Amino acid sequence: MEIPLLLRQAIDQALEGVALGDLRRAAATLSERYRGEKLDGALHLSDDLAARAYLATRLPATYAAIRAAMTELAERRPDFSAHSLLDIGAGPGTVLWAAADCWPGLATARLIEASSAIRKWGEILARDSTVAEIVWQAGDIAEGVGEAGRPDLVSLAYVLSELPAAARGRLVDDLWVLTGDTLLIVEPGTPRGWERILSARTRLIAQGAHILAPCPHAAPCPVAAPDWCHFARRVARSRLHRLAKDADVPWEDEKFIYLAASRRPGLAAEARILAPPRVGKGRIDLKLCCADGTLQDRTLSKRDGATFKTARRRDWGEIL
């Protein structure tokens, strides 16, 4: 997946003049903090160099994951169009760009971000956005969000991992109250990220939310540890991205997990594919989360006719 051209050009301009050695060191420190999910009271994006390293190495991957989640949300709710957005922990405005790409009618956005360093760059990048009204706000989300109206879409992307456990449930509850239509949560595709999504899912179902995606049901999750539910999106790396991460290949796979919950039901789905399909001669093996709340391994062959042909066009994370 490629990020929008206007965003790519704005990022390239933001990175002009940054020494490659400094960028590599900042990117390595940033990666260590995110992978370790450090909660030491310090902001991950605490200074300008860390913020620009994020633009170079993390924004393309998080954009791809968020945009993929929005695609699945939109397929389950084809009647939904986000005209207003509230994004919590907005970083450089990644959700803003993804939402505007998915729903071109997006007109207003309120973005809350604690780090002044990344918020500054988010404001600069957003000058090239097609969204007419964008309001940036400083705020510590661990202390609450405050009044925000009831926007169509509320988002919380790659944020729960940065909060103490005690604050996560309260934030999810607060955001659901503020949600006019749909709440989208995205987390890293790790076992801990999946556990955080499961906790949010349980809370939202208890409050009457309709689960749009990825789950095709509202029953208890059938996936059991040490397995975990997650998906992946391949991301094209720019030349600077490769250099900053000292990487050889021109792409990387971003693993993520997400939850789309709505005040309105979406289209029913028979099953979602939970692992890369294994394709053999005249057959395809699928791992499926099914509408009846079960986890199934299913083998389809040419004898299954149209279902087999459909399955061959589907990929990991898609609805069968």
N, C-alpha and C positions, 0 to 999 in steps of 0.2 A: 504494500500500500504506500502511496505517495501522499505527502501532506499538500495542501493547496498551494498553488504557485505563488500567490501573494504572500502567504505566510512564509514560504521558503525564502523568498527574496528579502522579506523583513528580517528573518533570522540571520541571513548572510550579512546584511548590513550591520546588525547588532554585534556580530562577531569580528568585524573588521578591526584590525589593530591589536587583537589579543595574541600574545605570544603562545605558540603551540605547546611549549614545555609547561607553561603556567596552566594552560587549559587541560592538559593531560593530568597534572597533579590534582587540580580541582575536581576533575571528573572522577578520578580514582577515589578521592576522599568522599565525594558524594555517593558513589556506588557502594562504598563500604557502609556508610550510614544507612542507606536505604535497605541494603541486603540484611544488615544486622538489626533493622528496625529499632535503632537507638532512640530511647526516650530519656534524654538527660537534661531536658529543659531548654536546650538550644534549638534554634530553627535550623533545619537542614540547609536552607537557602539564606544564609545569614549575611552574605556580602555580595558585591557586584560580580566578582569572579566566579563564585559558586553559582550565581544566577545564570551567568552566560554559559557556564559548563552545562547547566541543565538544558538550556536552549539547544545546545549542540548535540547532546547525547541522550537526553531523556524525553524531550518534547515529542520528537517523531514517533517514538514507541508508544507513549501514553496516548497520543492522538490516534494512532492506529487502533488501539484497544477500545478507546471511548467511541470512536466512529463505528467500529464493528458492533459494539453493544447497541448503539443507536439504530443501526440497520435492522437488527433483530427486533428491537422494540417497535420500530415502524412497521415491520411485517406483521406483527401481532396486533397492532392498532393502526390500520391504514386510514382510519378516520381522524387520527390525531395529528395536529400540527402545532408545533411550539411557536407561539407568538411572543411569549415572555419567558425569561429564564432567571433563576436564582442559582448561582454556582457558589458553593461553599468550599473554601480552601482552593481558590481559583488558580493559584500559581501564575503562569504567564498567559492565562486565558485559553487554555487548550480546549476546554469544553465549549467555550464560546465559538471557536472556529469550527469544531466538529458539528455543533448544533446548527450553525448557519449553513453548513454544507448539506446537512441532512434535511433541514426544514428552511428553505430560502425565505419563508415568510417571517422568520424571527425578527422582531422589531425592537424589543427592549431587553436589556440584560443588566442584572445587578450582580457584581462579582466581589466576593469578600475574601481577602487574603491578608494574613498577618505580616508576612515578610515584605518590608518596604523595598528590598533589593529586587525581588522578582516581580513585585507589583509594578515597579517603575517600568520594567521591560514589557510587562503585559500591557500597560497603557500605551507604550510606544508601538508595539505590534498591532494593537487594536485600532490604530489610526487607519490601517488599510482594510479593516473589516467592513462588510456590507451592512452590519447592524446599525440602525440609525441612532439609537439611544443606549449608551453604555455608561454605567455608573460603577466606579471602583470604590471600594470601601475597606479601610483597615479594620481588623477585628480579630480578636482571639476567640475562635469558635468554641474552645473548651469552656468559655464563660457564657455561651449562649449566642443566638443569632439575632434576636430582637424582631421587631415587626418588619415584615417584608411583603405585605399583601398576600395574594394567593396566585403566584405565577403558574403558568401551564406546566412548566418543567422545572423541577428542582434537582440539582445534581450534587453529588459528593464523590469525587473521583480521586483515588489514591490518597485518602485523608484518614480513614479510620485507623490505619497502621501507625499514624503519628500521634494518636490520642491514648491516654491512659484508659484501661478497660472500663473504669467506672464512668467515664464521660461518653463512651460510645453509644450505649443504649439511650441515654438521655438525649443525645444529639439526633439520633434516628427518630425518636418520638417527636422532638421539636420540629424536625423537617417535615414529617408527615402532616402535622397540623398546618404547616405553611403551604403544603402542596395543593395546587388547584386541580391538577389532573394526574401527573405522573412523576414519580420519584425514581431517579436512576443512581445507583451506587456501583462504583467500580473499584476493585481492589487488585493487588498483585495476585497472580495465579499460583500461589503457594498454599501449602496446607493451612498455614495461619490465616492467609487471606480468605480462604474458603470458610474457615470457622467463623470469621467475622461476618461474612455474608450470611451464613446460616443463622447466626444470632439475630441479625437485622431482619431476615426473612421471617423468623418465628414471631418477632415483635410486630411486624407489619401485618401478617396474617391475623394475629390476635386482634388487631384494630380494624379488621374488615377490608384490608387491601386485596386487590386482585393481582396475582402474580402473572405478569405478561411473559417474562423471559428471565433466565433461560429455562426455568422449570415448566414442563407442560402440565403441571398439577400443583395442588396446594397441600398434598400429603407430606408426611415426614420424608426427608431426603433419604433415598435408598442407598446412596453411596456410603461406604463404611471405610474408616481409616484402616490401614495406612493409605488407601486410595483417596483421592480427593477430586472434586469436580473443578475443571478449569478448561480454558481454551487458549488458542494461540493465533497470533496474526503476524505474518511476515512483513518486515519493515525494510524499505530501501534505505540504505545509508548514503549520505552525501560523502564527498571526498574528505571534508573536514571532520565529519562524524567518524569515519574510519580512522583518521589520523589521531583524533582525540582519544579514541579507545584503543589505539594501537592494534587495530583489527585488520585482517586480510580480506575477509569475504565482504561483498557489497550489500549484505543484508543481515538482519538478525530477527529472531523469533521472540516476540513479546508475549509472555504467558500472562493471562489475566482471568479474573472471575468477576461476574457482575450480577446485578439484580435490578429488574425493572418492575416496579409496583405501581398500580394505577387505581384510581377511584372508579374506573369503569372496566368492565370485562373486555378481554381481547378475543381474537379468533382462537378457536380450539386448535390444538395440535396433537397429533397422534404420538409423536416421539421426537426427542432431540438426540443428535449423534454426539456422544461423549468422548470419542477418541478418534484418531485418524482411521478412516475405513481401510481395511486390508483387502486389496483387490487381487484376485487370482484369475486363472483362466475360466471364464464362464461363471464366476461367482464373486460375491463380495460379503465380507464379514463385518458386522456392525455391532458396536456397543451402544445401547439405547437406554435413555431414561424415558419411560412410557407414561401415557396419560393416566393409567391406573395406579401410578405411584411405584411401579416396580422397575428394577434394573434388569435388562435382558441382553443376552448375546444372540444375535440373529444372523443367520446365513441366508442370503438370497441368491438365486441362480436364474438362468434364462427362463426356466419354467415358471418363474413368478411374473413374467410378462412386463406389464407397465410399471409395476412396483420396482422391479429390477432396473429398468431403464432410468427411472427417477432416482433411485439410490446411487447410480453411477455418476449422476450429476451433482450429488450432494457431498459436502465436506464436513470436517470436524466442526462442531458448534452449530450446524444448521438443522432445521426442522426436516424430518422425513414425512 
